[in-house]
Amino acid sequence: MDDFKSKKIRKGLPPSKVPPKPIPVAKEKNTPHHPNVFLKLIQKHFIWTVIAIVMLTLLGKAGWKVITLAEEFSFKEVVLSAFSEKIKTDEENHTNILLLGTGNATHSGANLTDTMIVASIDHDLKWVSMLSIPRDFYVTIPELYGGNRVNSIFELYAEQAMFQENLTEEAAYQKAYEVLAKNISEITGIPIHYYARIDFDAFVEVVDSIEGIDVNIQEDIVDPFYPAEDGTLGYQTFSIKKGPHHLDGKTALKYVRSRKTSSDFARANRQQEVLQAIKEKALSLGVLTNASKLKDLYDAFNSNFDTNLNWSEMVYLAKLASKMGRESVSSWVLSDDPLSAGGFLYTPERELYGGAYVLVPYQSDYKDIRTFADLVLMHPEVHGNALSYQILNGTKVNGLANEVMYYLQRFGFNIVRFGNASEKGIQTTSFIPRSALLAGQPAEEAIDQEELNYLKTNFLPLGTVLTQIPSPYLPTDWTTEADIIIELGEDMAAWVKANAQSFY
């Protein structure tokens, strides 16, 4: 299982299907509860909030620059200037941006990048794919002594550069962006072209710049443990009554951050609710086409937003963003849940890391993480086909179907069933495109499905795709809602043993 960069499939995404986000669950076995499920939900919705703010920022800055420059140059000159410098792309025609979220000057650990998202913009499919890197991911990098959580690289390197290289604060943090981007690229195997960073103040000011948002609060909230605003370790009480409210930026921030006296599910729902409110308000005000609103947005973010995108590149992205809807975005997260997509990390014993809680990869060379990143960021059309699979063990090796199911689930494939095959002693693995054949598709089309070919080429590179459904798996004798049946043979048992590092 060598690292790979496979060729992009370019048949497009089915308009009615988007990459699946729920964790696939095998029906014959109860999946154990894992606490990271809650964290994943929070991260997913917070990602949306970060993306919304960054995109509003990009559009706001770009739009205001166009307006102000248009006062000095002709419209033709402005347009030509905006598109004279093509935005950076990789060989797959993707632009990859590292999105960073930090606290503010009064927040403890103000320069810790607690939100890190690699956003890959597919210019051909007009699609944005995002992969969240957990802040507790433990890394050892050549630029810093010893190992550290990845969220501390930005701050630690900048401090080191100021002390050891006598750089100015501005130069040190500029170099720190480059070091962080380089190491995120090392983890994911994805080239990073740009970065964009926002802080808590940016969230507050984007809400204030659109004159607040309207939210219908579902239940009373009384949180006596909300972090104090003075930067200390103390608390303040945040409370708000059930019912319709008009929230300013500070109140909206408290509303989406509060969690001590409610559930993580509730906070995730509030974050989604506020994001939707921001989107609706911005659209209703015509913010992106209103010069005054754009100026407010630009002024508000000038000190709380940092990026190496120049203004012409922002204009280019703004134009591209206008062609993308919310349905054109997929989000994924690296986690320590081996039963879910992205579950390539684990939590080691704390005493091995000085008592600290950290996350480390099962594979120290990041091989599975890079394979996953290549799939979900560079090939969103694969999961866009949303096929479902049943894994059947046709060997005498106990637990083989389980192992293959968990392996494929970690890469986001939708496994709906697993169990035993119709018989034992099968030598060669078979891939049976059951739904397509039952629907009457010609055999050559049934065996040429994009996701199936990608899975077989890159994840289970052995066996045969059948052009007919074996009689034991016809609807009269076999009930399943799976699109594809994978019947595992002895060749698969040998392959799993040879690649044991990927099965955990």
Backbone torsions as a table, in degrees:
resi	resn	phi	psi	omega
1	MET	NA	75.1	-179.5
2	ASP	-77.8	158.1	174.1
3	ASP	-60.1	148.9	-177.0
4	PHE	-144.6	158.5	168.6
5	LYS	-130.9	90.9	-173.5
6	SER	-78.3	161.8	179.7
7	LYS	-70.5	143.1	-178.3
8	LYS	-74.1	135.9	173.5
9	ILE	-82.9	129.4	-173.4
10	ARG	-123.1	49.2	174.4
11	LYS	-100.6	-3.5	175.0
12	GLY	89.2	163.4	179.3
13	LEU	-88.9	134.9	173.5
14	PRO	-57.6	131.2	-173.9
15	PRO	-62.3	-23.8	-176.2
16	SER	-96.6	2.1	-176.2
17	LYS	-128.5	141.6	176.1
18	VAL	-126.5	161.1	179.9
19	PRO	-54.9	132.5	-175.6
20	PRO	-67.0	137.0	179.0
21	LYS	-105.9	-29.5	-179.8
22	PRO	-65.5	152.6	175.5
23	ILE	-72.5	124.6	178.1
24	PRO	-63.3	140.4	-179.0
25	VAL	-125.8	126.5	176.9
26	ALA	-73.9	135.7	-170.6
27	LYS	-81.7	-25.7	-178.8
28	GLU	-83.1	-1.0	-176.1
29	LYS	-143.4	133.8	177.5
30	ASN	-74.9	123.1	178.0
31	THR	-76.3	125.6	-177.7
32	PRO	-64.4	146.9	177.1
33	HIS	-64.8	140.3	177.3
34	HIS	-131.6	129.7	-175.5
35	PRO	-61.2	-20.9	-177.6
36	ASN	-70.8	-14.8	176.4
37	VAL	-58.3	-41.7	179.0
38	PHE	-64.1	-45.3	-179.9
39	LEU	-60.3	-39.3	-178.1
40	LYS	-63.5	-41.3	178.5
41	LEU	-62.8	-43.0	179.4
42	ILE	-61.2	-47.8	-177.7
43	GLN	-62.4	-40.0	-176.9
44	LYS	-61.1	-45.5	-177.7
45	HIS	-76.2	-32.4	176.4
46	PHE	-66.7	-35.5	175.7
47	ILE	-56.0	-44.5	179.5
48	TRP	-59.9	-40.6	179.5
49	THR	-63.3	-46.0	179.0
50	VAL	-60.2	-46.1	-178.9
51	ILE	-61.6	-42.6	-179.7
52	ALA	-59.7	-45.0	-178.8
53	ILE	-66.0	-45.4	-179.4
54	VAL	-62.3	-43.8	-179.0
55	MET	-66.6	-39.4	175.5
56	LEU	-61.9	-38.5	178.9
57	THR	-64.2	-49.1	-179.5
58	LEU	-58.7	-47.2	-178.7
59	LEU	-66.6	-39.6	179.8
60	GLY	-64.5	-47.6	179.6
61	LYS	-63.1	-46.8	-177.5
62	ALA	-62.5	-46.7	-178.1
63	GLY	-62.1	-42.6	-178.4
64	TRP	-68.5	-36.6	176.5
65	LYS	-61.7	-42.1	178.6
66	VAL	-60.2	-44.3	-178.0
67	ILE	-65.0	-47.1	-177.4
68	THR	-68.5	-39.3	179.5
69	LEU	-70.0	-29.9	-180.0
70	ALA	-65.1	-19.8	177.4
71	GLU	-72.4	-20.0	-177.3
72	GLU	-108.1	-26.2	-177.6
73	PHE	-122.7	164.5	177.2
74	SER	-71.7	159.4	179.2
75	PHE	-58.4	-40.3	-179.5
76	LYS	-61.7	-42.8	-179.5
77	GLU	-64.8	-39.3	179.4
78	VAL	-63.4	-46.7	-179.1
79	VAL	-63.1	-45.6	179.7
80	LEU	-62.9	-38.2	178.7
81	SER	-65.2	-40.9	-176.7
82	ALA	-63.5	-32.7	-175.0
83	PHE	-111.8	10.3	179.3
84	SER	-73.1	-28.1	-180.0
85	GLU	-109.2	104.9	-177.9
86	LYS	-66.2	141.4	179.7
87	ILE	-66.2	149.3	-177.7
88	LYS	-68.0	140.7	176.5
89	THR	-140.0	163.5	174.5
90	ASP	-97.9	-171.1	-176.1
91	GLU	-68.4	-15.2	178.1
92	GLU	-95.3	7.2	-177.2
93	ASN	63.7	41.6	174.8
94	HIS	-112.7	146.2	168.1
95	THR	-109.4	125.6	-174.2
96	ASN	-113.0	123.8	-175.6
97	ILE	-120.8	132.3	174.6
98	LEU	-90.8	113.2	180.0
99	LEU	-96.1	127.6	-175.4
100	LEU	-123.5	138.0	175.1
101	GLY	-122.1	130.5	179.3
102	THR	-129.8	172.3	173.3
103	GLY	-76.2	-162.0	175.0
104	ASN	-116.2	-173.5	-173.5
105	ALA	-61.3	-27.6	-178.5
106	THR	-92.9	-2.5	-176.4
107	HIS	-88.8	136.4	176.8
108	SER	-61.2	128.3	-175.7
109	GLY	69.0	49.2	-172.6
110	ALA	-60.3	-28.3	-177.1
111	ASN	-105.8	15.3	171.6
112	LEU	-78.8	128.1	-177.9
113	THR	-87.2	78.3	-175.7
114	ASP	-71.5	-18.0	172.2
115	THR	-116.2	122.9	177.9
116	MET	-136.2	116.9	-176.9
117	ILE	-131.7	128.8	170.2
118	VAL	-92.1	114.7	178.7
119	ALA	-106.5	122.2	-178.9
120	SER	-111.4	120.0	-178.4
121	ILE	-97.7	116.2	178.7
122	ASP	-89.2	108.3	-175.8
123	HIS	-72.2	-23.5	-180.0
124	ASP	-79.6	-46.8	-177.7
125	LEU	-88.1	-7.7	-175.2
126	LYS	55.4	56.9	-173.5
127	TRP	-136.8	143.1	175.0
128	VAL	-117.0	124.4	176.5
129	SER	-113.9	138.5	-176.5
130	MET	-126.8	140.1	176.2
131	LEU	-128.5	120.9	-178.3
132	SER	-90.9	132.3	177.4
133	ILE	-101.2	121.0	-177.7
134	PRO	-66.2	144.3	-175.2
135	ARG	-65.9	-25.3	-176.5
136	ASP	-90.3	6.9	175.9
137	PHE	-59.2	121.8	-175.1
138	TYR	-92.7	127.8	-177.3
139	VAL	-133.3	151.9	169.8
140	THR	-117.4	118.5	-175.1
141	ILE	-123.7	151.9	-177.3
142	PRO	-66.6	-22.1	-175.8
143	GLU	-78.8	-15.7	-178.4
144	LEU	-129.7	150.9	179.1
145	TYR	-76.1	134.6	176.2
146	GLY	70.3	-165.7	179.6
147	GLY	-103.6	155.1	-178.2
148	ASN	-150.8	158.4	168.9
149	ARG	-65.6	145.4	-175.2
150	VAL	-65.3	-26.4	-179.1
151	ASN	-71.6	-11.6	-179.0
152	SER	-97.8	-6.8	-176.7
153	ILE	-57.6	-47.2	-176.3
154	PHE	-57.4	-49.5	-177.4
155	GLU	-70.8	-47.4	-176.0
156	LEU	-64.8	-41.4	-178.9
157	TYR	-67.5	-40.4	179.2
158	ALA	-61.0	-44.1	179.2
159	GLU	-63.7	-40.9	178.7
160	GLN	-64.0	-42.0	-178.9
161	ALA	-65.2	-37.1	177.7
162	MET	-66.8	-38.2	-175.7
163	PHE	-80.5	-48.1	-173.2
164	GLN	-87.6	-33.2	-176.9
165	GLU	-104.5	-0.6	178.4
166	ASN	57.3	36.3	177.8
167	LEU	-82.1	154.5	172.4
168	THR	-68.2	162.6	179.9
169	GLU	-59.1	-43.3	-179.2
170	GLU	-62.9	-45.3	-179.4
171	ALA	-66.9	-37.4	-179.2
172	ALA	-65.0	-44.3	-179.8
173	TYR	-71.7	-31.4	175.2
174	GLN	-62.0	-43.7	178.6
175	LYS	-68.4	-33.0	179.2
176	ALA	-64.0	-36.3	175.3
177	TYR	-58.4	-44.7	-177.7
178	GLU	-64.5	-40.8	179.9
179	VAL	-66.1	-43.9	179.4
180	LEU	-63.4	-46.1	179.8
181	ALA	-61.1	-40.6	179.2
182	LYS	-60.7	-41.9	-176.6
183	ASN	-78.9	-31.1	172.0
184	ILE	-65.6	-38.2	175.9
185	SER	-63.9	-37.0	178.1
186	GLU	-64.5	-39.6	179.8
187	ILE	-68.0	-45.9	-172.2
188	THR	-90.8	-20.6	-174.3
189	GLY	75.4	11.4	-177.8
190	ILE	-107.8	127.5	177.8
191	PRO	-66.6	136.4	179.2
192	ILE	-103.2	121.2	-178.4
193	HIS	-92.6	-35.7	-174.2
194	TYR	-142.2	164.4	171.2
195	TYR	-131.9	157.1	174.4
196	ALA	-148.4	128.2	-177.7
197	ARG	-123.6	136.9	174.3
198	ILE	-129.0	163.3	176.5
199	ASP	-128.9	-177.4	-178.4
200	PHE	-56.1	-39.3	-179.2
201	ASP	-60.4	-34.2	179.5
202	ALA	-63.3	-41.2	177.9
203	PHE	-61.3	-47.5	-179.3
204	VAL	-58.8	-44.4	-173.0
205	GLU	-76.1	-28.0	176.6
206	VAL	-68.8	-35.9	176.8
207	VAL	-67.8	-43.5	179.6
208	ASP	-66.3	-33.5	-177.9
209	SER	-67.8	-21.2	175.9
210	ILE	-104.8	21.3	174.4
211	GLU	64.8	34.0	176.4
212	GLY	83.3	173.8	-178.4
213	ILE	-131.4	155.8	178.8
214	ASP	-104.6	124.6	-177.0
215	VAL	-133.2	137.3	175.1
216	ASN	-98.6	99.9	-174.3
217	ILE	-75.1	130.2	-170.3
218	GLN	-81.8	-25.6	-179.9
219	GLU	-154.6	155.8	178.1
220	ASP	-60.0	143.3	175.2
221	ILE	-124.8	126.8	172.3
222	VAL	-132.2	106.0	-176.0
223	ASP	-119.3	100.3	-179.9
224	PRO	-79.4	-0.2	-175.8
225	PHE	-114.6	23.6	177.6
226	TYR	-72.4	136.0	-176.4
227	PRO	-55.6	138.4	179.3
228	ALA	-65.0	148.8	-176.9
229	GLU	-82.4	-10.0	-176.4
230	ASP	-88.0	7.3	177.4
231	GLY	84.0	0.4	178.5
232	THR	-82.5	-179.5	177.8
233	LEU	-88.6	8.4	-178.5
234	GLY	-79.8	-175.2	-177.4
235	TYR	-128.8	163.5	170.0
236	GLN	-134.8	162.3	179.1
237	THR	-95.2	127.2	173.5
238	PHE	-111.3	126.6	178.8
239	SER	-139.5	146.4	177.9
240	ILE	-155.7	141.6	-175.4
241	LYS	-87.5	155.2	174.7
242	LYS	-62.1	144.9	176.7
243	GLY	122.8	-178.7	-178.4
244	PRO	-71.8	136.4	179.6
245	HIS	-140.4	149.3	169.5
246	HIS	-104.7	115.6	-173.0
247	LEU	-103.7	133.8	169.6
248	ASP	-84.6	-178.7	-174.2
249	GLY	-61.2	-46.1	-177.6
250	LYS	-64.2	-42.1	-179.9
251	THR	-68.2	-38.6	178.3
252	ALA	-62.9	-38.9	178.2
253	LEU	-63.4	-44.3	178.4
254	LYS	-63.4	-39.2	-178.5
255	TYR	-62.3	-38.9	-177.8
256	VAL	-87.0	-18.7	-179.3
257	ARG	-92.5	-27.2	-175.1
258	SER	-61.9	133.5	179.6
259	ARG	-152.8	-12.3	-171.3
260	LYS	-64.1	-31.6	-177.8
261	THR	-110.7	13.4	174.4
262	SER	-137.1	178.9	-176.9
263	SER	-87.0	162.5	174.9
264	ASP	-64.5	-33.5	176.1
265	PHE	-61.8	-41.9	-179.5
266	ALA	-63.1	-42.2	179.5
267	ARG	-65.0	-40.8	178.2
268	ALA	-60.3	-40.9	178.2
269	ASN	-64.9	-38.9	179.0
270	ARG	-65.0	-40.1	179.3
271	GLN	-63.1	-41.8	178.0
272	GLN	-64.7	-40.0	179.7
273	GLU	-62.7	-44.3	-179.2
274	VAL	-68.0	-40.4	177.2
275	LEU	-57.3	-46.3	179.5
276	GLN	-62.6	-38.0	179.2
277	ALA	-65.6	-40.0	177.4
278	ILE	-62.1	-46.4	-179.2
279	LYS	-60.2	-48.0	-177.5
280	GLU	-64.3	-40.4	-178.8
281	LYS	-67.5	-43.1	180.0
282	ALA	-61.2	-41.7	179.2
283	LEU	-67.6	-40.9	-177.5
284	SER	-66.6	-30.6	-179.8
285	LEU	-87.2	-10.3	-175.6
286	GLY	61.9	41.2	-173.7
287	VAL	-55.1	-42.5	-171.6
288	LEU	-77.3	-4.9	176.5
289	THR	-120.6	7.3	-177.8
290	ASN	-107.7	117.0	-174.2
291	ALA	-59.3	-43.8	-178.4
292	SER	-63.9	-44.5	179.7
293	LYS	-65.2	-39.7	178.5
294	LEU	-63.2	-38.7	179.3
295	LYS	-65.1	-43.1	177.5
296	ASP	-58.6	-44.0	-178.8
297	LEU	-64.9	-44.9	-179.9
298	TYR	-61.6	-47.1	-179.7
299	ASP	-63.5	-39.9	-177.3
300	ALA	-64.2	-38.7	-173.8
301	PHE	-90.7	-8.0	-172.0
302	ASN	-55.3	-36.1	-177.4
303	SER	-102.6	-3.1	-175.6
304	ASN	-121.0	13.2	-177.3
305	PHE	-141.0	135.7	-177.8
306	ASP	-137.9	137.2	-179.1
307	THR	-158.3	156.8	172.5
308	ASN	-99.7	8.8	170.4
309	LEU	-72.4	129.5	173.3
310	ASN	-85.2	171.4	-170.3
311	TRP	-66.7	-32.8	179.1
312	SER	-68.5	-33.7	176.3
313	GLU	-69.2	-34.8	176.3
314	MET	-64.9	-40.4	177.7
315	VAL	-61.4	-42.1	178.7
316	TYR	-60.0	-45.8	179.2
317	LEU	-65.9	-37.5	179.1
318	ALA	-61.1	-42.5	178.3
319	LYS	-63.2	-42.4	179.4
320	LEU	-66.4	-40.6	-178.4
321	ALA	-61.9	-30.4	-179.3
322	SER	-65.3	-16.8	-179.6
323	LYS	-96.5	0.3	-176.3
324	MET	-113.5	135.7	173.3
325	GLY	-103.5	176.9	179.3
326	ARG	-62.9	-26.9	179.9
327	GLU	-73.6	-7.6	-179.9
328	SER	-98.0	27.6	-179.4
329	VAL	-131.4	133.7	173.2
330	SER	-123.9	143.2	-177.4
331	SER	-128.7	141.9	-178.0
332	TRP	-138.5	163.2	-178.2
333	VAL	-144.7	140.8	170.2
334	LEU	-80.6	134.9	-175.3
335	SER	-145.5	-179.6	176.9
336	ASP	-106.2	22.4	177.1
337	ASP	-101.9	100.4	-175.4
338	PRO	-68.7	-5.4	179.1
339	LEU	-95.6	-0.5	-175.8
340	SER	-123.1	165.2	177.1
341	ALA	-59.9	130.4	-180.0
342	GLY	86.5	6.6	-175.9
343	GLY	-81.9	64.8	-176.2
344	PHE	-105.9	9.9	-177.8
345	LEU	-118.2	162.4	172.8
346	TYR	-144.6	164.2	-179.7
347	THR	-102.6	109.4	-179.8
348	PRO	-76.2	172.1	176.5
349	GLU	-60.5	134.1	-174.6
350	ARG	-63.7	-33.4	-177.1
351	GLU	-63.9	-19.7	177.2
352	LEU	-74.1	-15.3	-176.7
353	TYR	-127.9	39.6	176.1
354	GLY	64.6	27.7	-180.0
355	GLY	84.7	1.3	-176.5
356	ALA	-86.7	147.0	172.3
357	TYR	-83.8	120.2	179.6
358	VAL	-138.0	166.4	174.7
359	LEU	-119.8	134.7	178.2
360	VAL	-130.3	152.8	-179.1
361	PRO	-78.1	148.2	174.5
362	TYR	-61.3	-35.3	178.9
363	GLN	-110.9	117.0	-173.7
364	SER	-66.4	-19.4	179.7
365	ASP	-89.8	6.2	176.9
366	TYR	64.6	17.8	-173.2
367	LYS	-58.5	-50.3	-179.1
368	ASP	-66.2	-37.9	179.2
369	ILE	-63.0	-42.6	179.8
370	ARG	-66.6	-39.3	177.4
371	THR	-63.0	-42.5	178.6
372	PHE	-64.3	-45.4	-179.9
373	ALA	-62.2	-40.9	178.3
374	ASP	-62.0	-39.4	-180.0
375	LEU	-67.2	-55.4	-170.0
376	VAL	-80.6	-27.2	-179.4
377	LEU	-91.9	-41.1	-173.8
378	MET	-95.5	-16.8	-176.8
379	HIS	-133.5	58.7	-177.7
380	PRO	-63.7	-21.1	-179.0
381	GLU	-68.0	-20.6	-179.1
382	VAL	-64.7	-55.9	179.1
383	HIS	-74.5	-13.5	176.0
384	GLY	-64.5	-21.9	178.6
385	ASN	-78.2	-20.2	170.3
386	ALA	52.1	48.1	174.4
387	LEU	-75.8	154.9	176.4
388	SER	-117.0	152.0	-171.2
389	TYR	-131.3	148.2	168.1
390	GLN	-119.1	129.3	-178.6
391	ILE	-105.1	123.2	-177.0
392	LEU	-122.4	132.7	-178.2
393	ASN	-90.7	111.8	178.1
394	GLY	-103.7	18.7	-179.2
395	THR	-117.1	178.4	176.4
396	LYS	-95.6	8.7	179.0
397	VAL	-85.0	111.0	-178.1
398	ASN	-63.8	136.6	174.4
399	GLY	80.2	6.8	-177.5
400	LEU	-64.0	-41.4	179.2
401	ALA	-62.6	-39.7	176.7
402	ASN	-59.5	-47.9	-177.4
403	GLU	-59.8	-46.3	-178.7
404	VAL	-68.1	-38.4	178.5
405	MET	-60.2	-50.7	-178.6
406	TYR	-62.8	-39.3	178.8
407	TYR	-59.3	-48.9	-179.1
408	LEU	-70.0	-36.2	178.1
409	GLN	-61.6	-36.7	179.6
410	ARG	-62.2	-23.9	177.6
411	PHE	-97.4	10.0	172.1
412	GLY	89.8	6.5	178.4
413	PHE	-78.0	143.8	-171.2
414	ASN	-90.4	96.2	179.5
415	ILE	-95.3	115.4	-175.8
416	VAL	-100.2	-20.7	179.0
417	ARG	-149.2	155.3	170.0
418	PHE	-150.4	161.9	-179.2
419	GLY	164.3	-152.9	-179.0
420	ASN	-96.0	148.7	176.6
421	ALA	-74.6	175.7	-178.2
422	SER	-67.8	-19.6	177.8
423	GLU	-154.2	164.9	177.6
424	LYS	-102.3	172.7	177.0
425	GLY	78.3	16.9	178.4
426	ILE	-73.1	132.8	-175.1
427	GLN	-91.1	-40.3	-173.4
428	THR	-114.4	131.4	178.2
429	THR	-66.9	139.0	179.4
430	SER	-122.5	139.4	173.0
431	PHE	-109.2	118.1	-173.4
432	ILE	-113.0	106.6	179.7
433	PRO	-77.2	69.0	-167.1
434	ARG	-60.7	-50.2	-176.1
435	SER	-61.8	-42.9	-178.7
436	ALA	-65.1	-42.2	179.9
437	LEU	-68.2	-39.6	178.1
438	LEU	-66.2	-28.9	179.2
439	ALA	-78.4	-3.0	176.7
440	GLY	89.2	12.1	177.6
441	GLN	-66.4	143.7	174.4
442	PRO	-57.2	146.9	-175.3
443	ALA	-56.2	-39.5	-177.7
444	GLU	-65.8	-28.6	176.2
445	GLU	-80.5	-38.8	-178.2
446	ALA	-61.9	-36.6	-177.8
447	ILE	-87.9	-2.0	-176.4
448	ASP	-112.4	32.8	178.2
449	GLN	-75.3	137.8	-171.7
450	GLU	-57.4	-53.1	-175.9
451	GLU	-65.4	-40.1	179.2
452	LEU	-61.5	-45.4	178.9
453	ASN	-62.7	-40.2	-179.7
454	TYR	-65.3	-44.9	179.5
455	LEU	-61.1	-46.8	-176.8
456	LYS	-67.7	-37.7	-178.2
457	THR	-71.6	-39.8	-168.9
458	ASN	-107.9	-17.3	-174.7
459	PHE	-123.6	-35.4	176.5
460	LEU	-131.2	72.9	-170.0
461	PRO	-81.2	62.3	178.5
462	LEU	-162.6	174.3	177.4
463	GLY	82.8	-171.3	-173.1
464	THR	-132.8	140.9	172.4
465	VAL	-90.7	122.0	-175.1
466	LEU	-85.0	147.1	178.2
467	THR	-96.9	-5.1	176.3
468	GLN	-136.4	152.5	177.9
469	ILE	-84.0	121.4	176.2
470	PRO	-58.6	145.4	-174.2
471	SER	-55.3	-35.6	179.3
472	PRO	-63.6	-18.8	-175.5
473	TYR	-108.0	13.6	173.1
474	LEU	-72.9	154.4	-176.4
475	PRO	-56.1	-26.3	-179.4
476	THR	-67.8	-24.8	-176.1
477	ASP	-120.2	-13.4	-173.2
478	TRP	-138.9	123.4	-179.6
479	THR	-104.9	124.0	175.7
480	THR	-162.1	147.6	174.2
481	GLU	-95.9	2.4	-177.8
482	ALA	-69.8	142.7	175.2
483	ASP	-75.6	-36.0	-176.4
484	ILE	-125.6	131.8	170.2
485	ILE	-102.4	128.2	174.4
486	ILE	-110.4	109.0	-179.6
487	GLU	-95.8	112.1	-173.0
488	LEU	-81.6	132.5	177.4
489	GLY	-110.4	-177.5	-179.7
490	GLU	-62.2	-28.6	177.1
491	ASP	-62.8	-35.0	177.9
492	MET	-70.1	-39.1	178.3
493	ALA	-59.3	-41.9	179.0
494	ALA	-67.9	-38.6	-178.9
495	TRP	-67.8	-41.5	177.9
496	VAL	-62.0	-41.8	179.0
497	LYS	-63.6	-39.3	-179.4
498	ALA	-71.0	-22.9	-179.0
499	ASN	-116.7	40.0	-173.2
500	ALA	-58.3	-25.3	-177.9
501	GLN	-64.9	-19.0	179.8
502	SER	-97.6	1.5	-178.0
503	PHE	-118.2	107.0	-176.3
504	TYR	-147.9	NA	NA
